[in-house]
Structure formats: C-alpha cells, structure tokens
Amino acid sequence: MPIYKYLLNKLKPALQGKKLLFMMICFLIPQVMFGVVKLPKLVANGMILQRNTVLPVWGTAAVGETVTVNFKGQTFSTVTPASGRWKINIGPYTASTTASSMVVTGTSTYAPITVSNILIGDVYLCAGQSNMALQFNYTTASTLYAPEIAASLNSNIRQFKLNFALNSTPQADILATPYGWQSAAPANMKHFSMVAYFFAKSLYEKYNVPIGIINSTYNGTIIEAWISHEGLINFPDLYNQQPTNVVATNPSYIYNAMISPLLNYEIKGMLWYQGENNALSSPAAARYRELLPAFISDMRAKYNKPNLPFLYVQLANYSSPEHPQPISKVSELRESQAASQNISNVAMVVSHETSLAGIDIHPIHKKPVGDRLSLAAQKIIYGENVNYISPSYLSSVVSGNKMVVTFKNVGAGLIKHGSVINQFTIAGADKVYKAATATIIANNKIEVSATTVPNPAYVRYAWADNPRNANLYSVYGADSLPLQSFRSEQVTTTPPATGYVAQPFTAGNLVVTRYGDGSALPAINTTIPIFLDEFNTSGTSSNVNRPMPGLADSYDPNGINNLAVGTHSFGAEAMLSLSENKKFLSFAANNKLVGEPVNSTGSKTIAVLTADGGLNTNTTANLGVARTATVNNDLSRIYYISQVQGLSYVPYETTNANVVLAAGENGYRSVAIYGGQLYTSTSISAATANYPEVTRQVSRVGTGMPTSGTQTLTPLPGLPTNEVVRQFALLSSAGNTVLDLFYGVTESGKLIKYKLVSGTWVSRGSVNITNVVSLAAKMSGTTAQLYSTTLNSSTYASTLVKVDDAAAATSTLATNAVNVLATSATNTYFKGVAFAPENSTSTLLSNSTNSLNSSMSAKASALKTESTSLESSAFRIYPNPVTDGVFSINAASVNSEK
C-alpha cells in the first residue's frame, strides 16, 4: 500500500477540522506525485530500442518502492531511492522486427504499466532547426514526394517528435506530445522530418534493421541554445548570461528542455542540421567555428559517449541568387561548419546545390540530404567501404593570367553536370571578384580565368548564399558528391609579412627547436623567436634556417593571431612530438609578439607541421601556459600540458574548445600517444582549492584517447615514483607491436631505461646526462637509438646528444657513451627534439612556390591525412596475459555492426 494511503487511514480519526485536513493534504502531495510508478513520455508504445547495448529504463515512484521491469523473458528490479527517481538497466538485445511488450510494476496496488509494440534496432537523435524539422506537408513537398509518401508504409521506421520547449534548468522529462512513437505511413508523413525519414529509409533498405528517429527540433534557433550550461564554460559571455525572458535565443534553454530529458535513452548516433540563424552576421558565422565543436563535445560528454557519431549537414542554398556575391554570410557559416570535419567520428555532408529552384530558406529537396547522411553513417558507423566526403579545396597557384586550383577527395576525378562549369569567380589583389571560366585540366585540377582579371590572385567557388547552379562533382562508382564551396583568400593565421618559407623535411633526420636568432637573448619570461633546425643522425646540419612566424616588428600585429614564438626560460615549452604514423610534428608555443612578457592568460598556439613544411597554427590552447603537445594520427585529437590546469584536450583548428582531462597545477610534464592510448608523466604538485594533488609517475590516461570528463591516471607498474620524467618513449625490442622498452629523461639529469617483465616494468639502468631536456627514440635493428637535447639553466649552453643502447632487449644502461652531435650557437639554445615528419600523402603547398605567403589559404593549411589511422581500428595498449603481461598493440575491428 502506498505510504500516503497508510497515513490517511491512520490519521483519519484524529483529523479535526478542515484546516488540519488541508495541512495534511499539502504534506502528502509529494507522496501522491511519486506514489504511482511512472515512465517518461519517451518510453512508450511503439518505441524502438537501441540494439547491442545496455538499455536504461527509468521513471518515478514512491521512495522505497520496488520497481520491476519484465522484458523478453527477463526480470529486472530496483528500489526507488530518496530522489523518487529510479533507473534499471536491461539488455543488451539483438535487432528484432518482432514486436515485444515491456511490463513495469511497483509494489503498490496500481495496475502494471504495459509498453507494447517495441522493436529493437538503431536509434538516432535528429536535432536542429527548421530544415531538420521540415515535414512532408510543407508547401509543395507533398507533391514532389508523392510517390515516396504513397510507398512509405513501414512499421520498422518510426519517429518520436518532441514539441517545442524551453527551460532555464535541465528537465527530467519532455512536454506532452500528441503523436508519441509513429510508424512510417502515408497518413503520418505530415509529422515526419523529411531529412530523418530519407536517412532512416536508406539505412533500413541497406541493413533491414528497425530505425528509430527521435525528432528534437526547434525552428529559428541558434546553436548556443542547444549547448548545456556546462558546455559553454569556455564562452564567458554565454556562460554568465542570466536571461530575464524565456526565449529560444537564451543559451542552453533548448538543451534544458529538449535534450536533457533524452539522455537516458540509448542512441546509435546524432544527426544535426542547423546554422541558418547563426549566419545573420559575419562575427556570428565565424564564431560557429568554435561553437560547433563545443556542441559536439558537449553532446558526447552528456551522453557519456566520447566517440558518439555526429553527422551534420552543411547549409543548403537559399535566398536570391547573386553571382558574384561579394559578401555571403551563409558561405562564411558553411566555411565554419567545414572546420569540424577534422573531429573523429564526425561527418559533414554538403547540400549547397540541393534546392533546385526558388529562394526559400527551407528548400524542400531533402532526399539527397538524407541519402548523403546515410552514406556518412554507412562509412563511419557501419564500416562500409563507401564515400561520403565531398571534394574540397587543397591549393591554388597563379599561372600567367590564370589560376590552377587543386582539390582533394576527388575519387575517380572531377566531373561537371552540364556543358560549362558554373560558380567560379576570381579576383586580383583588389579582391573585386568577377565571374570566371573554368576548365577541368586533370582529375583533381581546375583552370580558372576571366578576361576582366588579367592578374588573378584569389579564387572562389560556390561562394554565395544560393549557388544553386553549382555543378562540380566527384565520381565514386555510381555516386557523385558536390564540390565544397571555398575561398582561397581567407586570411591565414600565419602572418603574411613574416616571410615564412615552407621547406620540406628529410625523412629520418632530427628536428630540434632552437630558441633565438643569435643576436641577443631577451629578458627572462619574454617571448623569443623559434627556429626548427634539422640535423642528420650524425649531427651534420641539414637546415638551420626554418623560422617559425613571429618575428617582431615585421608585420602589423592587428588581427594577427596564433604566432609561434617561445618563452625565454627553462620551461618545457616547445618540446617536439611526432605522431605515431610519422605524419605530423607538433609543439606548443605562444600567441605573442617577440619580446612581449608571457603570462598564463595569453592564448597558446599548437603548431602542426607536415613533411612538406606546411605549417598550421590555427589551434589555440586557452587553458593556461601550454608546455607540450601531441596529436593523433588523423588530427582529430590534440593533447597538451597546461602549466596551470594539467592535461587538456582540444579539437584541431579550434579555440575556446579546451577540455581538462586531468587537473593539477604545475604538475604535468609530458604527454604521448602509443598504440592509440594516451599517456602522461607527472611531477609533484600539492592540492589547492581548485586542483587535486599530483604525484610523480608515468600513467595511462583513461582508456584510448579520451576527449571529455575527468580521467583516471593509472600508473604503469614498476616505473619510478621518485623521478620526474620530462619526456619518454615506448619501443619494441623485437621491432614488432609488443612495446616492452621504456626510456625517459628526468629532471635529475638521467636517461633511464625499464624493461617490461611479466606485466611489470623493471629497471635496466640509467646514464647521466647533465641538464637533459628532451628525448626522441627509435629502434635500428636490435639497437635503441636515443637522442636528447641539453640546456644549462644558468648559462643556456645547449647540445644535441646521442646514446646507443645495443642489444636493447637484454642490455642495461650504465657506461653507455653520451655523444655530442651538435652545439647551439651563441645567444641560442635547443629545447625539443623529434624525428622529422614523413609519409605525407598530400601537399599543402603550391606547385610553383614554397612560400606560405603566396600559396597557403586557411583551407590549404587545414592539415589532414587521407590515410587510415590507428584510432579507426580501435588500437589499445594493455597487459596481455597470453604474452606474460607484455604491453602489446591489439587491434579490434570497429564499425563492424551491420
């Protein structure tokens, strides 16, 4: 019997007068509210549950009431806690088109709740503004898609559509909806999202698995309203807003009402189509470059799924056609959207040519959009060998009175739909664009010219709100995908007047960060020019004149960001790191003018270079002084050490999207990725009011390469806890995937070695290297070749040294010679060392010049790799009991579910 009935029966004889009765009723209201077992509105008849995962079922009941769920012959129970909100995990279950029922009961006398007609399949959250919401009864869509509507009867495709809702605080349940879960059918299509339906239909036809759609859309909204309050922490103007009115432009208000109540419901992935209301001004369009990755990170954090697949639509074409269009805020928004393609398990589909007629901001031609999203899902979620990535700009060069533009991701080659190529414009130095003639001259090259532009400098394609006759595509078998819009003239974050010359690296060489140009060292803790010097492994200089952009007084600093200059100090800044696939060299530096004082509030640059010398400085670390950085194999993840806040993550080419993974003030030294697993080394740092204590150790950080949440540091067993390891390397003594050798350089001036034996790291000696700073290591046969830099903190004398560890599998470091390969010149010193990047699959440079000043646009500087990364095969390092605890790289196929 519910407690409120029990109390009423006991107290009824004593109730004297209406006042006491009223007081008792008020007292009992909370018990009445939670006395009945209730389910959220989303858990309802006709729902589709996510296959192959544990499924929460949740609701409310009286405190202490036992709630039982019966489903598919299994029984699960729990006792309702003090909050009155219970949750039970059931499953997992395989896909099924056979309807099942779920029975939920409590210990009260109320009738059980039966949820009927349940299928098991794949569930997608489809969110955004009106173009995601657009239904089949919008204007002439019902005529355009009349055959699709007539043939839509399919009980294995279902949608749950939320009503519009706003709230100032996160809600536990959604507002009532008149439709609930609906199956696809002609009578129901007037409620279905066209994009979501065509996506679901394509997947169902491919896999014959039920597809569920959660349609959470709100017309005319901005992305800021969809991000949680916590997700806006790096945007102080949004985070600190205190709205007085309930409107859809309030930060987090849609998240609170239309995302928060859904988080217990398991999903396969998320679809996103939004941005029109963020394209109302150029500053808003530019900021979307930061907000979209913040939103993706927020969704993954809230769902507790660091790799939640996120598929999104680049804005379609709308408004009155104009060619050329000098200013297109919609194109600027598309450009910002495109920047998030670099994030792991994220896919963008292009739609700027899908509206075949009209100027409506709500184009009705949604089938190509849904089909392209399906291709993206088939690739990144289901592991199919298909392509969804549209071709995009790589580089452009001037050739006489013409420009030659090179593209990537072109498949079998570029093709035009029609007799002539449309939507190209070019401009001279005045940036006054004129319509241009374009010709395909190679599979991946277009030649562009205009008689009115005799000296072209810049080129654009489909740079308009409505480039509806854009007609360049790539060929992938029977499919073709539209060329992404672009502009070559976007100001890069490399200062144009610094004269940075991208010089190719030589594979196998060593790269060293050199501080200072030899003239004089500035005051301590001010910025200083950085050069990347290159040496062969015998110490012979190969290239000693590769300056990073940041020379003082050589440019107008207004509007220039992300400069690569170092701090004149003995800090760990500018330590070099090479990605596992050897494609990307990275380091952390300052966004300051040379000679300026350095402080923790100034933003820091993560610089990334490729084998051809291409440089990208578009990633900013905003959480304190960035010391060291490393990147993964496909640039989807950048990790760095913040002096102030610890180990942090930032998506490539973003600002204000930093996430602290492991906090600790001044307690972290190095970060590295081996076999798809993130590692860090730490010093000693006392607990403060804001940060936990940090102790000396080398640790595994969480599992794999995390991007959100506070991560657990798991010390590698046996490694020293009495030494601070500045930088370290893991090697395989046998030259295979078994990583059983650890080398590290310590702040006490040692090169230490450990061997993995039966799951524990065992000391194998050390060599004294006074003032040692950095470490790069590789195996050459059975010999470990170890390279370090040294730096005297008083005199700033600095060297590049080498230690050979012959027969590394069995040897002990002791008397190994420390050979000096190179010594820094007067008023200069070395910091980091790494092997040169190699294996570059695409150039970032023009064909006729090496100068970034003339050939690198922001698009060209968006470093990407076309190769398959270790991450895509879910590589992890862990003790393998079969191999007696040896650390090995185990590959487990992902995306195999079909």
Secondary structure, 3 states (H helix, E strand, C coil): CCHHHHHHHHHHHHCCCHHHHHHHHHHHHHHHHHHCCECCCCCCCCCEEECCCCEEEEEECCCCCEEEEEECCEEEEEECCCCCEEEEEECCCCCEEEEEEEEEECCCCCCCEEEEEEEEEEEEEEEECHHHHCECCCCCHHHHCHHHHHCCCEEEEEEEECCCCCCCCCCCCCCCCCCCEEEECCCCHHHCEHHHHHHHHHHHHHHCCCEEEEEEECCCCCHHHHCCCHHHCCCHHHHCCCCCCCCCCCCCHHHHHHHHHHCCCCCCEEEEECCHHHCCCHHHHHHHHHHHHHHHHHHHHHCCCCCCCEEEECCCCCCCCCCCCCCCHHHHHHHHHHHHHHCCCEEEECCCCCCCCCCCCCCCCCHHHHHHHHHHHHHHCCCCCCCCCCCEEEEEEEECCEEEEEEECCECCEEECCCCCCCEEEECCCCCCEECEEEEEECCEEEEECCCCCCCCEEEECCCCCCCCCCEEEEECCEEEECCCEECCCCCCCCCCCCCECCCCCCCCEEEEEECCCCCCCCCCEEEEEEEEEECCCCCEEECCCECCCCCCCCCCCCCCCCCEEECCCCCCCECEECCCCCCEEEEEECCCCCCECCCCCCEEEEEECCCCCEEEEEEECCCCEEEEEECCCCCCEEEEECCCEEEEECCCCCCCCEEEEECCCCEEEEEEECCEEEEEECCECCCCCCCCECCEEEEECCCCCCCCCCCEEECCCCCCCCCEEEEEEECCCCCCECCEEEEEECCCEEEEEEEECCEEEEEEEEECCCECCCEEEEECCEEEEEEEEECCCCCCEEEEEEEECCCCCCCECCCCCEEEEECCCCCEEEEEEECCCCCCCCCCCCCCCEHHHHCCCCCCCCCCCCCCHHHHCCEEEEEHHHCCEEEEECCCCCCCC
